[in-house]
């Protein structure tokens, strides 16, 4: 495999899921850090050389650049046990990865960023007005996960997949956004199983 480099802010769950995927697969991964709070992904150099969308993470593969966290995880994990071999299970894994980006991350990750990193007192009026709706949507996502995990160890099939990696990243730090993990015991037990996987690395 070509040289792999992760362009990241290590505080980001989207960046962490790529690092966790690489660690679980024992893939060497160089890292280049940026501080999104200082606008370091919006510089002309970053926009020209790394990602014209001005966002991280970006997985650099040799001289090519792959934005979007779940796409990067897929690239790393193809032909590994983290992607199911069975066709329906593979599609079901993608379903949960899409759920993570559409229902989970925009609410749980956003509240973590707003409340833990920015601070509620520093939010604009529009952002403050959005907090109740984002909390309700985040709780609905966690409740759906809780129901799904109540009778199973992993989101898809009998083993951990990218569905688990992608959902783990922001779920395990959701309390920084005001969510209560004790309200979701099946989710909590699943978080412990992910953290016990061989090769696991913690978020920084």
Protein Blocks (a to p, Z undefined) as FASTA:
>chain_A
ZZddddddfkbmklmmmmmmmmmnopacddddddfknopmmcfklmmmmomnopacddde
hjaccehjklmmmmmmgoiaklcfblklmmmmmmmmmmmmmmmmmmmmmmmmmmmmnopm
lpcfklmmmmmmmmmmmmmmmmmmmmmmmmcfbfghjbdcfklmmmmmmmmmmmmnopaf
klmmmlmmmmmmmmmpghiacdZZ
